[in-house]
């Protein structure tokens, strides 16, 4: 197996990822003063991104970084290109939850293990190129080193002219709680990859949600300006709900969460599993969880229907001090029970308890 040195690896990434002409989005970065031909890509010590001296419109610079570690973030079934793509998905998902539109600029630092051949590295490059086209990401530089396992750190920069970027602390009593899709596929997929029984469409969908996760970019960039608070659900639905409730100083009442089609059959085929565990305490979903003032609901429902976006109302915000309650039926009577504040810690098989 031919080993590449650091310079050869850097040159490989630079040669494959500098064609910015393939980015096709409505909101090109040139509108705030960038010129692709003036960007100094990563063979230099820094990447220089010039701005016009006088900008006609105000904008906000949005920063995000996220690290992927192969042993905890990538199950063995994932191919190198899928791992590279996933390292970008994490940042894109957080940007989407806040309504930050592409194009995005990204620096990527990669720790590459000695076992990676040139073909493996080319597969990583392919994953970055796929994410570039899929999400509107422009790679402007990075760094490489040798490590015992694959590590990818993505630093991403976005731009926004929107004054209403939702935080985690803006939920208020009377708001409704919405999510961008069904829950349970990703947690089920991780179980299937480690031995749980499943078949047919559900198995394929669940595994696909793990190896090629889909951030809800269009949902967020179309609707986030109407949110009072928002977060992505990659750490688990329960943890995400608690994060918004605690930081906003309110309580959440969850009436109904959309579960993945086929999850109940999956539960029956694997008696040791629990549907609430898969839906509330699994992770890696990359859905958007948000609160919406009631006055904005008519508008976002109209936009969601027009753009054919999945959107589900799962509960409401009430006065409180950071608790999340879900419905339970006992002896034909409906009651509310406190939801456990815990999520899933990557692939360590350890649950995170935030109580």
Secondary structure by P-SEA (a helix, b strand, c coil): cccccaaaaaaaaaaccccccccccccccccccccccccccccccbbbbbccccccbbbbbbbbbbbbbccccccccccaaaaaaaaaaaaaaaaaaacccccccbbbbbbccccccaaaaaaaaaaaaaaaaacccccccccccccccbbbbbbbbbbbccccccccccccccbbbbbcccccaaaaaaaaaaccccccaaaaaaaaaacccccaaaaaaaccccccbbbbccccaaaaaaaaaaaacbbbbbcccccccaaaaaaaaccccccccccccccccccccccccccaaaaaaaaaaaabbbbbbccccccccbbbbbbbbccccccccccccbbbcccccbbbbcc
